[in-house]
């Protein structure tokens, strides 16, 4: 909190290996001491401790959708990456969410045929699919749609070898996702976006950004 003055503090919360907790005598003793049923409730208990701590310091907790397991802390905001279901459940339950599903927002995925693209982690996410994303799924009730704070693009670096490689993976997909977040659904039109994108690409060229040419 001293390093980051933002209102939100991201605690991660994803990919906690429950088998390790099952094998830990210390964790099992804590589960029994707190009267918890299982490892999922153990995680929920821990998240609630963090939520209380951050709330008492005037901050808000945000974490990946695994923090839903075992019950969500009252003030927590969910970042939904394993599809949309975590975000849907959280929003319908009255919690704020950021939609960040692998299907539409993971910029470490390939943009074309792997044989013709720089090495990536896998997956396939072309520019058009990014633009077509609707961050407010129909499964979220209209009165709960206000809990969708927005979208986030992810660009993990395990397969990113250079700054120019990073730029290539980010642009112009980041531009498409920005319009997803900022534009009303009724005004979205991919063909018109492509026309506007030409102006953005000129800016990227002037800044020496190594973007991928749109198909």
ABEGO torsion letter per residue (X at the ends): XAABABABBBAEGBGBBAAAAAABAAAAAAAAAAGBABAAAAAAAAAAAAAAAAAAAGBBBBBBAAAABGEBBAABBBBBABEAAAAAAAAAAGBBBBBABAAAABAABBABBAAABBBBAEEBBBAAAAAABBABBAABBAAAAAABAEBBBBBBAAABABAAAAAAAAOAAAAAAAAAAABBAAABBAAAAAAAAAAAAAAAAAAGBBBBBBX
